Amino acid sequence: MHPTIIGLDLAKHVFQADGVDAAGKAVLRKKLRRSELIAFFAKLPSCVVGIEICDTAHYWGRELTALGHQVKLMPAAYVKPYVKRGKNDEADAEATCGAVTRADDAVCADQKCLAAIDPDATSYAVSVRATRAPCWSIRRAVSLPSLD
């Protein structure tokens, strides 16, 4: 049985994936190393992948979208109500999977929390950030007195 929804907890070295089928039954619980992640998702049929927003969530979202999966990013505040036990990678992956499946509940009624990855928008945002000078450097240059 293949999962239709996967919750993915991102970390530095070892990622945790938790998946359910169309009936909501858990069919996947797997630890994956960074080097194994793309190969693992390339073998799976297209599915919904929920990722809690963190530093690398957009990168992994673009990679998984390129493989044909639908990626939904959620802030930690929308995932936290679904954590059943202590804070660890397995519990976070399961909670992320649960938050994606219950997107219509009151906790996640605001559909903006489930933003799908748009590669054009994220690449534009990165290019704008890279070309802008930091505010503090402009303010400092203006506020320094001349040494004439």
C-alpha positions in Angstrom: 0.0 0.0 0.0 1.4 3.4 -1.0 0.9 6.5 1.2 -1.3 9.3 -0.1 -0.2 11.8 2.5 3.3 12.1 4.0 4.4 14.2 6.9 8.1 15.0 6.7 10.2 16.2 9.6 13.4 17.9 8.4 16.6 17.9 10.5 20.3 18.2 9.9 21.2 14.6 9.1 18.3 12.2 9.6 14.8 13.0 8.4 11.6 11.3 9.6 8.7 10.4 7.2 5.3 9.3 8.4 2.6 8.4 5.8 -1.0 7.4 5.7 -3.1 5.9 3.0 -6.5 7.1 1.7 -8.3 5.5 4.6 -6.1 7.2 7.2 -4.2 4.1 8.2 -0.5 4.5 8.9 1.5 2.7 6.2 4.9 4.4 6.4 7.3 5.3 9.3 10.8 5.7 8.0 14.1 7.4 9.0 15.9 8.8 6.0 19.4 10.2 5.7 19.8 13.4 3.6 21.4 11.4 0.8 18.5 9.0 0.7 15.6 11.4 0.7 15.4 12.3 -3.1 15.8 8.6 -4.1 13.1 7.5 -1.7 10.6 10.1 -2.9 11.4 9.4 -6.6 10.2 5.8 -6.1 6.9 6.8 -4.6 3.8 7.7 -6.7 2.7 11.3 -6.5 1.3 12.3 -3.1 0.8 15.2 -0.7 3.8 16.0 1.4 3.4 18.2 4.5 6.5 19.9 5.8 6.8 22.1 8.9 8.4 25.4 7.9 12.1 25.6 8.9 15.3 27.0 7.3 15.5 24.3 4.5 11.8 23.7 4.0 11.5 25.7 0.7 14.6 23.9 -0.7 13.2 20.5 0.0 9.8 21.6 -1.1 11.1 22.6 -4.5 13.0 19.3 -4.8 9.9 17.2 -4.0 7.7 19.3 -6.3 10.1 18.6 -9.1 9.5 14.9 -8.5 5.8 15.4 -9.0 4.6 15.6 -5.3 2.3 18.3 -4.0 4.1 20.0 -1.1 2.3 22.0 1.6 4.3 24.0 4.1 2.9 24.8 7.6 4.1 26.9 10.5 4.9 25.1 13.7 1.9 26.7 15.4 -0.4 24.7 13.1 1.4 21.4 13.7 1.8 21.7 17.5 -1.8 20.8 18.4 -1.4 17.4 16.7 1.7 16.3 18.7 0.4 13.4 20.8 3.5 12.7 22.9 7.0 14.1 23.6 8.9 16.3 21.2 11.0 14.1 18.8 11.3 13.6 15.1 8.8 10.7 14.9 6.2 12.6 16.8 6.7 15.7 14.7 6.4 13.8 11.4 3.2 12.2 12.6 1.8 15.5 13.8 2.7 17.1 10.4 0.9 14.3 8.6 -2.1 14.8 10.9 -2.2 18.6 10.3 -2.2 18.1 6.6 -5.0 15.6 6.7 -7.1 17.9 8.9 -6.6 21.1 7.0 -10.3 21.9 7.2 -10.4 21.9 11.0 -10.6 25.1 12.9 -6.9 25.0 13.7 -6.0 25.2 10.0 -9.1 26.8 8.6 -7.0 29.6 7.2 -5.8 28.1 3.9 -2.9 30.5 3.8 -1.1 28.2 6.3 -1.0 25.5 3.7 0.9 27.4 1.0 2.0 25.2 -1.9 5.5 25.7 -3.2 5.7 28.2 -6.1 9.3 28.0 -7.6 8.9 31.3 -9.4 7.9 33.2 -6.3 10.6 31.7 -4.1 13.4 32.2 -6.6 12.2 35.9 -7.1 12.2 36.5 -3.3 15.7 35.0 -3.1 17.0 37.2 -6.0 15.5 40.4 -4.4 17.0 39.6 -1.1 20.4 39.0 -2.7 20.5 42.2 -4.6 19.4 44.5 -1.8 21.9 46.3 0.4 21.2 45.8 4.1 19.3 48.7 5.7 21.8 49.1 8.5 24.7 49.8 6.0 22.7 52.5 4.2 21.6 54.2 7.5 25.1 54.1 8.9 26.7 55.6 5.8 24.2 58.4 5.9 24.5 59.1 9.6 28.4 59.2 9.8 29.8 62.8 9.9 32.4 63.7 7.3 36.0 64.0 8.4 36.8 67.2 6.5 
